[in-house]
Amino acid sequence: MATARSAHDEAYDHADLVNAPKQARVVHLLGIDVGSTVVKAVVFDASGGVVGSAARTVSVCRPRPGWIERDADATVRAAFAGVRAAVGGRGSNVVAVGVTGCGNGGILLDTKLRPIRCGILASDTRAAEFARKGEYPGQTSVLLRWLRARKPQVMRRLHRVAFWKDYVRLRLTDELTTEPSDVGAAGFSPGSREPALPPCRASLAIAARITPTAARATGLRAGTPVMSGCLDCEAAAIGSGVAGPADLSIVAGTWAINQVFSARPPRPSGGLFLVNPSAQPGRWLVVEGSPNSASHFDWFVRAATGRADFARMAARAEASPHGDLLFVPGLFDRGAAFVGLKSSHDLGAMARAVMEGVCFAHRAHVEKLLAAGLRFRRARLAGGAARSPFWCQLFADTLGLPVAVPTVAEPGALGAALLAGVGAGVWPDLAAAQSATVRTARTFRPHNADVSVLARRYRHWLKVRRQLFP
């Protein structure tokens, strides 16, 4: 009679697979990206090729003004369904799993590691009165301050607060841990004694292994190692090929993320959005950002046309010449505005203004990085804006930098998979992993004439923004 196989046995299977002769080796890596509205699962081969991918949307609820929540177990079900679809019966080839996700907010867990209530997302503002200078309401540290002051009955039941990627990993492995990048982004110092935080392990370490229950639900093999992973913005930088301080990573999606790796924290760093321990020991991730990016174009297209035909609207924007219409993004922050709108402006002019306004918002963040003493020679662009060649060129002309776009459509998932591969021994380090997998689809170089025009418009845009939203 066949006997049940242990996770220990399965782990040896994976070690044998990774160390097998090259001609017999089939190495797949799974990256899971737990976003704020969509959970993505992508299986990559050892050259960075996509073997299978899937995405599942998770509904967000707003029970009160400023409250933005999501069901934690619905998020896990979406992740499991996405993994099963992406793996597609090839689970025996997956040698390691990496998980990344949106930071901050949190899922409040009791002593049995079950949710006490709906999970909270980083865009939540219920704790605004408890945010100190340099913080924002959705940071986990601020939310815990609010809970202790306003919800003592919840705090009495609270055992752990889980970050979103860590909760998905918990349900995959039955082990709750976190890692330094999420802890730092949440407003805690390395080695924090905050009792609600889970145990912290290195990003490249094996956090735990797939349980038999999760294996049946996902199509993965029991015993497959799952790495600690890292915050989604760093995973996107890694998956885009950003390796050192000469590379600026831009993620233009819901948030305007502008980030660079540094050997040491910049001084002074108080005015920067985030100075965070990196997934790779011995370096830091320095981030400037705000919720003022490509999601504004999504809003504009849907509001103006009732459809999601982004390519057609981008073409209308490209056909529209430089003009005097400005757009200041801020729909999800302090407010947004078209400035200088006239009856002569059509949807193409408005679309161009939105795209330029998003580029200007990124440039304002990039200038803060420069003011902190960081220097870079080129940028790598990911996120929704990277799908539009016209928008990529606008970024290059606005920043005055060459802008490279990677071939991979989901750099966050790739970054998580690369961390998993390094942790599992597929590559000796992240540099080797990136060299083997990351490719550039196209590089957009600044057009001198447009650089001058956009520089003038940007200076005017800054003045307008200060007047409207001081």
C-alpha positions in Angstrom: 0.0 0.0 0.0 1.3 3.5 -0.9 2.3 5.7 2.0 1.8 9.4 2.3 4.8 11.5 1.4 6.0 14.2 3.7 6.9 17.8 2.9 10.5 16.8 3.8 10.5 14.2 1.0 9.0 16.7 -1.4 11.7 19.2 -0.5 14.4 16.7 -1.5 12.5 16.2 -4.8 12.8 20.0 -5.5 16.5 20.0 -4.5 17.1 17.1 -7.0 15.2 19.0 -9.7 17.2 22.2 -9.3 20.5 20.3 -9.1 19.8 17.9 -12.0 21.9 17.9 -15.2 21.1 20.8 -17.5 19.6 18.7 -20.2 17.1 17.2 -17.8 16.3 20.3 -15.9 12.8 21.8 -16.1 12.8 24.8 -13.8 9.7 26.9 -13.4 9.2 29.7 -10.8 5.8 31.1 -9.7 5.4 34.8 -8.8 2.2 35.9 -7.1 1.4 39.6 -7.0 -1.3 40.6 -4.5 -2.4 44.0 -5.8 -5.0 46.3 -4.3 -7.7 45.2 -6.7 -6.2 42.4 -8.8 -4.3 39.3 -7.8 -1.9 38.0 -10.5 -0.1 34.7 -10.8 2.6 34.1 -13.4 4.7 31.0 -14.0 8.1 31.8 -15.5 10.8 29.5 -17.0 14.5 30.0 -16.1 15.0 32.4 -19.1 12.1 34.7 -17.9 9.6 33.4 -20.5 6.0 33.2 -19.4 4.7 29.6 -19.1 1.3 30.5 -17.8 -0.5 33.5 -16.2 -3.8 34.4 -14.7 -5.4 37.4 -12.9 -8.4 37.5 -10.6 -10.2 40.7 -9.5 -11.2 41.1 -5.8 -14.0 43.5 -4.9 -13.2 46.5 -2.7 -15.8 47.8 -0.3 -16.3 51.3 1.2 -18.5 50.9 4.3 -17.9 54.5 5.4 -16.4 57.6 3.9 -12.7 57.1 3.8 -12.8 53.4 4.7 -11.4 51.1 2.0 -11.6 47.4 2.8 -11.3 44.0 1.2 -12.3 40.5 2.3 -9.1 38.7 3.2 -10.3 35.2 2.4 -11.8 36.3 -0.9 -8.3 37.6 -1.7 -6.9 34.1 -0.9 -9.5 32.4 -3.0 -8.7 34.7 -5.9 -4.9 33.9 -5.4 -5.5 30.2 -5.3 -7.7 30.3 -8.4 -5.2 32.4 -10.3 -2.3 30.0 -9.3 -4.2 26.9 -10.4 -5.0 28.6 -13.8 -1.4 29.8 -14.3 0.2 26.5 -13.2 -2.1 24.6 -15.6 -1.1 21.1 -14.5 2.6 21.9 -14.5 3.0 22.1 -10.7 5.7 19.5 -10.6 8.0 21.8 -12.5 7.6 24.7 -10.1 10.6 24.7 -7.8 9.8 27.7 -5.7 7.2 30.4 -5.1 7.6 34.1 -4.5 4.9 36.4 -3.2 4.8 40.2 -3.4 1.9 42.6 -2.8 0.6 46.0 -1.9 2.0 47.2 1.4 0.4 48.8 4.5 -3.2 48.6 5.6 -3.4 45.2 7.2 -5.4 42.1 8.1 -6.2 41.9 11.8 -5.9 38.3 13.1 -7.0 36.6 16.3 -5.0 33.9 18.2 -6.1 31.3 15.6 -4.8 33.5 12.8 -8.3 34.1 11.5 -9.5 37.6 10.4 -11.3 39.6 13.0 -12.9 41.8 10.4 -12.4 42.9 6.8 -8.8 43.7 5.8 -7.8 47.3 5.4 -6.1 48.7 2.3 -3.3 51.3 2.2 -5.6 53.9 0.6 -7.9 53.9 3.7 -8.0 57.3 5.5 -9.9 56.5 8.7 -6.8 57.1 10.8 -6.0 60.5 9.3 -6.0 62.3 12.6 -3.3 59.9 14.0 -0.9 60.4 11.1 2.2 62.4 12.0 4.4 64.4 9.7 5.9 62.1 7.0 3.2 59.4 7.6 -0.1 58.7 5.8 -3.3 57.3 7.2 -3.2 53.9 5.6 0.2 53.0 7.1 0.0 50.0 9.4 1.7 51.8 12.2 -0.9 54.6 12.0 -3.8 52.2 11.8 -2.6 50.4 15.0 -2.5 53.8 16.7 -6.1 54.5 15.6 -7.2 51.0 16.8 -5.6 51.4 20.2 -7.3 54.7 20.7 -10.7 54.1 19.0 -11.3 50.4 18.9 -10.0 48.9 22.2 -12.5 45.9 21.9 -10.8 45.0 18.6 -7.3 45.4 20.1 -8.3 43.0 22.9 -8.9 40.3 20.2 -5.9 41.2 18.1 -3.0 38.8 18.0 -1.2 39.6 14.8 -1.6 42.1 11.9 -0.7 40.6 8.6 0.4 42.4 5.4 -1.5 41.3 2.3 1.2 39.1 0.7 1.9 37.5 4.1 -1.7 36.5 4.6 -1.8 34.8 1.2 1.5 33.0 2.1 0.0 32.0 5.4 -2.9 30.2 3.7 -0.4 28.5 1.3 1.9 27.3 4.1 0.2 27.6 7.5 3.1 29.8 8.6 2.7 33.5 9.3 5.9 35.5 8.8 6.9 38.9 7.3 10.1 40.5 5.9 12.0 43.8 6.2 10.6 45.7 3.2 6.9 45.5 4.3 7.9 46.2 7.9 9.9 49.3 6.9 7.2 50.6 4.5 4.6 50.3 7.3 6.5 52.7 9.5 8.4 50.4 11.8 12.2 50.3 12.3 14.2 47.2 11.7 14.0 45.0 14.7 10.8 46.6 15.9 9.3 45.3 19.1 5.7 45.9 17.9 3.9 42.9 19.4 1.3 42.7 16.6 3.9 42.1 13.9 4.6 38.5 12.7 8.1 37.1 13.0 10.4 38.8 10.5 12.6 36.7 8.1 15.0 37.7 5.3 13.3 38.4 1.9 15.4 35.7 0.2 14.8 33.1 2.9 12.4 30.2 2.7 9.5 31.3 4.8 7.7 27.9 4.7 6.4 25.3 2.3 3.2 24.5 0.4 0.8 22.4 2.6 -1.0 19.4 1.2 -4.3 21.3 1.5 -2.9 24.3 -0.5 -1.4 21.9 -3.0 -4.8 20.4 -3.8 -6.3 23.9 -4.2 -3.6 25.3 -6.4 -2.0 22.4 -8.4 1.4 23.0 -6.8 3.3 20.2 -5.1 3.2 19.9 -1.3 6.6 20.9 0.1 7.4 23.5 -2.6 9.3 26.3 -0.9 7.7 29.7 -0.6 10.1 32.7 -0.1 9.5 35.6 2.2 9.4 38.0 -0.8 9.2 41.7 -0.7 7.0 44.8 -1.2 5.4 45.2 -4.6 7.2 48.4 -5.6 10.6 46.7 -5.0 9.5 43.5 -6.8 8.5 45.7 -9.8 12.0 47.3 -9.8 13.7 43.9 -9.7 11.5 42.5 -12.4 12.1 45.6 -14.6 15.8 45.0 -14.5 16.8 47.8 -12.1 20.0 46.7 -10.5 22.0 49.7 -9.2 21.9 53.4 -8.4 22.2 54.4 -12.1 18.8 53.1 -12.8 15.6 54.9 -11.9 12.5 52.6 -11.5 9.2 54.1 -12.4 5.9 52.3 -11.9 3.0 54.3 -13.4 -0.2 52.5 -12.2 -2.6 53.4 -9.4 0.4 55.0 -7.6 3.2 57.2 -9.0 6.2 55.2 -7.8 9.7 56.5 -8.5 12.5 54.6 -6.8 16.2 54.0 -6.8 18.5 51.6 -5.0 21.2 53.1 -2.8 24.1 51.7 -0.8 23.1 53.9 2.1 20.1 56.0 3.2 20.3 59.5 1.9 20.8 62.3 4.5 18.7 64.1 5.2 15.8 61.7 4.3 12.9 63.2 6.3 11.2 64.7 3.3 11.2 61.5 1.2 8.2 59.3 0.9 10.0 56.0 1.9 13.6 55.0 2.7 13.3 51.3 3.1 15.5 48.2 3.8 15.9 46.4 0.5 15.2 42.7 -0.1 18.9 42.4 -0.9 21.0 42.9 2.2 23.3 45.9 2.2 21.2 48.2 0.1 18.2 50.5 0.5 15.2 51.3 -1.6 14.5 55.1 -1.8 11.0 55.8 -3.0 9.0 59.0 -3.9 5.4 58.5 -4.7 1.7 59.4 -4.5 -1.6 58.0 -5.8 -1.4 60.3 -8.8 -0.5 58.2 -11.8 -1.9 56.2 -14.7 -5.2 55.4 -13.0 -6.2 59.0 -13.9 -6.2 58.1 -17.6 -8.3 55.1 -16.8 -10.8 57.3 -15.0 -10.8 59.9 -17.9 -11.4 57.3 -20.6 -14.2 55.6 -18.8 -15.8 58.9 -17.7 -15.6 60.5 -21.1 -16.6 57.5 -23.2 -18.3 55.0 -21.0 -15.9 52.4 -22.4 -12.4 51.1 -21.7 -10.9 51.8 -25.1 -7.6 53.2 -23.9 -5.6 52.6 -27.1 -8.0 54.7 -29.1 -8.0 57.6 -26.6 -4.1 57.4 -26.5 -4.1 57.7 -30.3 -6.3 60.8 -30.1 -4.0 62.3 -27.4 -0.9 61.6 -29.7 -2.7 63.4 -32.6 -3.3 66.5 -30.4 -0.6 69.1 -30.6 1.1 70.7 -27.6 -1.4 73.3 -26.2 -2.1 75.4 -23.2 -4.5 72.9 -21.4 -3.1 71.5 -18.1 -4.3 68.7 -15.9 -3.3 68.4 -12.2 -3.9 64.8 -11.0 -5.1 64.2 -7.5 -8.4 62.3 -7.8 -7.4 60.0 -5.0 -5.5 62.6 -3.0 -6.2 66.3 -2.6 -8.4 66.8 -5.7 -7.8 67.1 -9.5 -8.4 69.9 -12.0 -8.3 70.8 -15.7 -6.8 74.3 -16.0 -7.4 76.4 -19.1 -10.2 74.3 -20.6 -11.8 76.1 -23.5 -14.6 75.2 -26.0 -11.9 74.6 -28.6 -10.5 71.7 -26.7 -11.7 68.2 -27.7 -11.2 64.8 -26.0 -7.9 64.4 -27.6 -6.5 67.6 -26.0 -8.0 66.6 -22.7 -6.5 63.1 -22.9 -3.0 64.6 -23.8 -3.3 66.9 -20.8 -4.1 64.0 -18.5 -1.1 62.0 -19.8 1.2 65.0 -19.5 -0.1 65.8 -16.0 0.7 62.3 -14.8 4.3 62.7 -16.3 4.6 66.0 -14.5 3.5 64.4 -11.2 6.2 61.8 -11.6 8.8 64.5 -12.5 8.0 66.3 -9.3 8.8 63.2 -7.3 11.9 62.5 -9.3 13.2 66.0 -8.5 12.9 65.2 -4.8 15.1 62.2 -5.3 17.6 64.4 -7.1 17.5 66.9 -4.3 18.3 64.1 -1.9 21.6 63.6 -3.7 20.6 60.5 -5.8 21.8 60.3 -9.3 20.6 58.1 -12.2 21.3 58.0 -15.9 18.3 56.1 -17.2 14.8 55.0 -16.2 12.9 51.8 -16.5 9.1 52.1 -16.8 6.5 49.6 -15.7 2.8 49.8 -15.1 -0.2 50.8 -17.2 1.6 53.7 -18.9 4.2 51.4 -20.3 1.6 49.9 -22.6 1.4 53.1 -24.6 4.4 54.0 -26.8 3.2 57.7 -26.9 3.1 57.8 -23.1 6.5 56.2 -22.8 7.9 58.9 -25.1 6.2 61.6 -23.0 8.0 60.2 -19.9 11.3 60.3 -21.7 10.8 63.9 -22.9 9.4 65.1 -19.5 12.3 63.6 -17.5 15.0 64.1 -20.1 16.1 60.5 -19.6 16.2 57.4 -21.8 13.2 55.3 -20.7 13.5 51.5 -21.2 10.4 49.3 -21.1 10.9 45.6 -20.2 9.3 42.9 -22.3 7.6 41.3 -19.3 4.0 42.6 -18.8 4.0 41.8 -15.0 7.4 42.9 -13.6 6.1 42.6 -10.0 5.4 38.9 -10.4 8.7 38.4 -12.2 10.5 40.2 -9.3 8.8 37.9 -6.8 9.8 34.8 -8.9 13.4 35.9 -9.2 13.6 36.3 -5.4 12.2 32.8 -5.2 14.7 31.5 -7.7 17.7 33.0 -5.8 16.4 31.6 -2.5 16.0 28.2 -4.0 19.5 28.2 -5.5 18.5 28.5 -9.2 20.8 31.6 -9.4 23.6 32.6 -7.0 22.2 36.2 -6.6 19.7 38.7 -8.0 22.2 40.1 -10.5 22.6 36.7 -12.1 18.8 36.2 -12.0 18.1 39.5 -13.7 20.8 38.9 -16.3 19.2 35.5 -17.2 15.6 36.7 -17.4 15.1 40.5 -17.9 14.9 41.8 -21.5 14.1 45.3 -22.9 11.3 45.6 -25.4 12.2 49.2 -26.4 14.1 52.2 -25.3 12.6 55.7 -25.8 15.2 58.5 -26.0 14.4 62.2 -25.3 13.5 64.4 -28.3 15.3 67.7 -27.6 12.6 70.0 -29.0 9.9 68.3 -26.9 12.1 68.3 -23.8 12.3 72.1 -24.0 8.5 72.5 -24.6 7.6 70.1 -21.7 10.1 71.8 -19.4 8.3 75.1 -19.8 4.9 73.5 -19.4 6.1 71.6 -16.3 7.3 74.9 -14.6 3.8 76.4 -15.3 2.2 73.2 -14.0 4.1 73.5 -10.7 2.9 77.0 -10.2 -0.7 76.1 -11.0 -0.6 73.1 -8.6 0.7 75.2 -5.8 -2.0 77.8 -6.3 -4.8 75.2 -6.5 -3.6 72.8 -3.8 -1.2 74.6 -1.5 
